[in-house]
Amino acid sequence: MGAGPVSGGVLARLRRGVWPGANPLRRRTDLFEPVALLVLSAAAVVVLICSFVASQAVLRDHLGQVNAERAQRHEVTARVLSDVPGQDSAVVRSVAVGWGPEPQRVAVVEVPTGTRLADTLQIWVDPQGRPVPPPRTRSEATQAAGTAGAAVLLGSGLVLGGLFAAARWYVGRRRLAAWEQEWAEIGPRWRHHHP
């Protein structure tokens, strides 16, 4: 026994599922979900645009800092001025290093244990000759931009999801209250017509 032809196809069923149409049993609260879906879709587009704009702004800012640090910092070869006892190269200790012509510049930097007197290492210095961390890289700037974009997406998604869930809860309570009120009016009359 066949079920008969499917009326309207998949798209028509989907449209009827999303938009309630002219059903005489439709309530005002039934319009909430399709309207909320439209609003959420528009908000999702806005969130995507904001996420892209935020990540591009962070990328521009960080790339500017990368370029400034690369212009201001340079690498020098420094000589260790004392032994650093120990065997574990994962442990670091502070030690004096020197570089440049006489009078030699001296600074205290962290080096792995086991470093010996007169070993050399590369350090970064600023225009005044003070040791500084290495300049940031373009990949670090890109990572910061991606993190900012993801944070905007995640935060906005959580906020929109929370608002949608709260609104559905409120509409559900209103719907149940309306049904209870209607049943309170119709129930006694209905019971009198049926023994």
MOGI-V782233 format. One record per helix or strand of 2 or more residues. SS is the DSSP state (helix for helix, strand for strand). FROM is the first residue (numbers start at 1). TO is the last residue. Records with the same first field share a line. If there is no record, write none. Layout:
SS->FROM-TO, FROM-TO
This chain:
helix->9-18, 28-72, 138-193
strand->74-80, 92-99, 105-112, 120-125, 131-132
